Amino acid sequence: MALNPELIEILACPKCKGALKLRGDESAFECGSCKLAYLVVDDIPNFILEEAQPLG
């Protein structure tokens, strides 16, 4: 089940409220400003700030 494109367009980073980019494999949303990745597990994005992973 793919993520809804309309939903993806309105999502924002929970930390800085900036734009998010979905990885090509749809495994995570990335925030370039905060350098954090929010994982997608079983087609459900996890936007809990404490569970975000650092990029790089």
Stockholm file with secondary structure:
# STOCKHOLM 1.0

chainA/1-56         MALNPELIEILACPKCKGALKLRGDESAFECGSCKLAYLVVDDIPNFILEEAQPLG
#=GR chainA/1-56 SS CCCCHHHHHHCBCTTTCCBCEECTTSSEEEETTTTEEEEEETTEECCCGGGCEECC
#=GC SS_cons        CCCCHHHHHHCBCTTTCCBCEECTTSSEEEETTTTEEEEEETTEECCCGGGCEECC
//
